[in-house]
Amino acid sequence: MDLADVVALVMFLGIIAYAVFAGADFGSGIWDLGAGNAEDGGPTRRLIDHAIGPVWEANHVWLIFVLVFLWTGFPEAFGAIMSTLYVPFSFVALGIIFRGCGFAFRKFADDLNSARLFGVAFALSSLLTPFFLGMIAGAIASGRVPIDGSGNRWTSWIGPTSWVGGLLAVLTCAFLAAVFLAADAERLGHEELTERFRRRAFVTAIICGVAAIGGVAPLLLDAETLADGLLGKGVGFMIVSGASGLASIVLLHKSRLAAARLTAVTAVAAVVGGWGVAQYPWVLVDHATIAEVAGDSATLWGLLISFGVAAVLVLPSLAYLYLLTDKSVLGTEFNKHGQDHESVVVK
């Protein structure tokens, strides 16, 4: 493994972190979308606000980290990706913006209609953003992004592999969120919400497994390089992901929610990691390898040194933030029956 491979590995670890942490946040918004009207969906939305309030913005640090590493360490590939896939990336950027505005402003809306409008913006953006991110991944994995950036601005990201990527991204986000929200509700002593999200997590886990198996056929036809990698050097990751998914289903059935969180995270991290291993050594599948588009060695060393500093200063801070959130030290005070104390009562 040479210097460029190390930088690519560190960058991909950021992709896995974003898939897990931001995925759970996006999934919470997806469940918010189907929570119901203001009265029936109140407890669900208060739980979501309580669970993701302290971390939903912090989790974007992983996306920034990946983009900076890609832009700086592999500039030619970054240019090609942005030149070909600027349309779905624009949708992702708009989704992140509208999601943040909706989540922040709905708490302080002056009336119910405004709160609903902001809530819809938050929920729909939570659904569409991971969907387009999955489509972007599918476009790269299927070899539709040439190194000269001349890929078709539309057909490059709407192929079969992109649809599989978008669907799986949404499903895994919903699955992660349901597991985490069930565990949060259990810790907060809300039995009804615990059971509601436990059932949702159980069903979504099964759907994810069926979708993943069903997605093999399109990959074999549309992304041969990736499919060969998944069935070859990446098969171990797929086995770990499948076993963790099955373990999650069993644990959810037995209402062992804390343990189910660990297996759910493992399942998602393993499938994303398997994608990376299967795609190696390509940055742009069938067009450019890591070695071919890597930047100057001085730049790569600078990235690794910067990562080392961040690992010392930033990662412990993020870990502490997640710990405080998990222990309900931060965030709005969850009230089983009433309004969050930081929210305006909407009448």
N, C-alpha and C positions, 0 to 999 in steps of 0.2 A: 504494500500500500504506500503510494507516494504522497507528497504534500497535498496535491490537488484532491486526492481521494479522501484525505483526512478532513479537509475543508468541506467537501461534499457531504461527508458523514455527519459532521457537526450541524450543517445546514438541515439535513434530513431529520436529525433529532428534533430540531425546531418545528418541522412539519408535523412530526408525531405529537409533540407537546400541544401544538395548536389544534390538531384534530381531537385530542382528548379534552383539553380544558375549554377551549372555545366551543367545541362540539357540544359539550354539556350545556353551555349557555345558549347556543342557538336552539338546541332541542327544547329548552325551557320555553322559549318563545313560540315554538311550534305547538306545544301543549297549551299555551296561553290562547292560541288561535281558536282552539276548540273547547275552551273552558265554559262557554255559555254566556248568558246575559249578566248584567251587573250584579244581580242578587245571587244567582246560582253559581256564577264563576268567581265570586268574591274570595272565598277561602283559597281556591287554587291560585288566583293571581297574587294574593297576599303571601302565600308560600313561595311563589316564584320570586317576588320582589325581595323577600327575606333571604332566599338562597343565593341569588346571583348579584344582588345589589352591590356588595363590596368588591366584586371581582370581574364583573362583566366587561369593564373597560380595560382593566389591567391585562386581561388575557390577549388583547390585541398586540401586546409586546412581542408575542411569538411570531405573528405575521410580519411585523416590522423587521424582526430579526432575520427571518427567512428572505424577505425581499432585499434587505441590505446585503446579505451574504451572496445572494444570486447576482445582484447588480454589480457588486464590487469584485467578487471572486470569479464570476463567469459572465463578464459584460456582454460578450457576443451573443450568448444564449439568452440573456435578459432582453437584449434588443430584439432578437427574433421573436421571443414569446410576446412581448408587448406590441410589436408591430402586427403580428398575426391575430392575437387574441385580445385586442384592446376593447372589443365590444363586450364580451363577458366580464372582463376586468372592470369595465365601467359600471356594469350592473352590480358587481360585488362592492365597488366603492360607494355607489348610491345606497345599496342595501345597508352597509355599515353605518352610513350617515343617518339614514331614516330610522334605522333601528335604535340608534343612540338617542335621537331626538324624541322618538315615540316613547321609549322607556323612561326618559328623564321627565318629559313634560306631562305625561298622563297623570302623574302623582299630584300635580299642582294645577290641574285643569279647573276652570271656574264653573263648568257645568258638565252634565253627563254626556252630552253630544260631543264636546271637545275631548273628554276623556276617552270616549269610544274611538274617535278618529285617531288619537295618538296611540291607543291600544292596537288598533288595526295596523297602523304603520309599523309598530314594534313587532307584532306577530307575523305579518306577511314578510317583512324583511328578514326575520329569523328563519323563515322557510326558504326564501329565494336565495339568500346569500350562500349558504352551504351548497345549494343545488348548483349554482353557477360555478362555485369553486370545484365541485366534483366534475362538472363538464369541462373545465379548464384542464384538470388532471387527465381526463379521458382524451382530450385533444392531443396532449403531449405524449401520452402513453401509446396512442394509436399511430404515431408517426405523421401527424398532420401539421406539424410546425417545422418547416424547413429552416436551415440555419441562416438563409438570406432574408428571412422575414416575409417571404412572398406568398405565404399560405393564404387561402381564401378567407376573407374576413367573416364569412358566415358558415360555410360548409365545414370549415376546419374544426368547429366546436359543436356540431350537431350530429356527429356520427354515432353509430351504435355504442361504441365504448364510452363516449361522453354521456349518453343517456344512462348507461349503467352506473357510471361514476356519480352522476347527479342524484340518481335514485338512492344509491347506497349511502351517499353522504347525508341525505335527509333522514334516512331510516336509522343510521347509526347515531346521529345526533339525538333523534327522538328516543332511542333506546337508552343511551347514556343518561339523558336528562331524567327519564322516568325512573331509572334505578336510583339516581342521586336524590331526586325529590321524594321518593318513597322512604329512603333512609332518613332524610331530613325531617319528614313528617313524623316518622316513628320517634326520632329523638325529641321532637317538640311535643309529643304526646297527642297527636291528632290521629285517632284511629281511622276515621273515615277516609281522610286523605292518604294515609298510609296504604290502606287496602286498595284505594282507587288507582294509585300510581304503581302499586305492586302488580295489579292485573294488567295495567297498560305496559309495564316493562316486560312482563311475561309474554304477552301477545306480540309485542314489537320484536322481542328477541327471536321468536319463531319466524316472523315475517322477514327479518334480516337474514336469517339462515337460508330461507327459501330463495330470497332475492339473490344472495351471494352465489348459491348453487346454480340458479337460473341464469346468472350473468356470465357463466363460463362459456356458454355457446356463442354469444355475440363476440366475446374476446377471441375465441378460436378463429372466427371468421374475419374479424376486423382489426385485431391487434395481435398478430401472430408472435411477434417478438416478446411482448409482455406475457402472453399465454404460455409460451415455452418456458419463460423464466419462472412463472408461478408454479408450473408443473415440474420444474427442475430444481434449481438452486433455491427457490423461494418456497418450496413445498413444506419445509419444516415450520415456517411461520404460519402457513395456512392451517397446518395441523394444530398448532398451538392456539390459533384463533378459534378454530372450530371446537376444540376441546374446552376452551374457556367459555365460549358461547353456550355449549351444552351445560357446563357447570353453572353458569348464570341462571339458566332455565330451572335447573334442579334447586338451586339456592332460593330463587324467587318463589318457587312452588312451596318451599318449606319456610318461607318468610324469614330467611336469614339474610337480611338486607345489607348489613355492614360488609359481610363477606361477598355478597353479590356485587358490590361496588368494585372490589378488587378484580374479580373475574371479568366484569364488564370492561373495565379499563384495559385489562390484558388482552381481551378479544379485539378491541378496536386498535390498540397500539400494535398488536401482532399483524393484523391485516394491512395496516399502513406500512409497517416495516417490511412485510413481505412484498408489497408493491415496489418499494425502493430496491430491495435485493434483486427482485426479478428484472427490474429495469437496468440495473448496473451492467456495464459502465456508461450507459447512455444518459446524457442530460436531455437531449432532444432525440427521442427514440428513432433509430434508423437514419439519423442525420448528423449527430455530433456527440462525441464521447466527452467524458469529463476532461481527459487529457487534452483534447483538441481545442476546447474553448476556455480552459483555465487561464486566469490572469497571470501577471508576473509573480515570480516567487516572493519578491519583497511584499507585494500586496497580500498574498496568501498568508505569509507570516504575520503581517499586521492584523489580519482578521483573527488568526488564532490567538495572538496576544490579547487582542481586544476581548475575545471570548473568555480568555482566562481571567481577565480583570472582572468581567461581568459575572463570571461564575462565582467569584469571591464576594462581590458587592451586591449584585442584583438577585441571583438565585436564592440566597438565604432569605432575602426580604420577601420575595414572592412566596417562598415556602411558608414563612411566618404569616403572611397575609392569608394563605389558604387555610392554615391551622386555626387562626383566629376566626375566620369565617365558618369553618367546620364546627367550631365550638360555640358559635352564635355570639361571640364577643362583639363582632362588628355587624353593621347592617341594621335594618329596621326591626323593631321589636314585634315579633309575630304574635298576633292576637287571634285566637280561634274564632271569635265572634265579631269583633269590631274592626275598625279601620286601623291601619298602621299609624303610629303616632307621628310619623313624618309626612303623612299624606293629608291633603285637604279633603274634607268630607264633601262628596259630590251629591247634590240633591236634585 
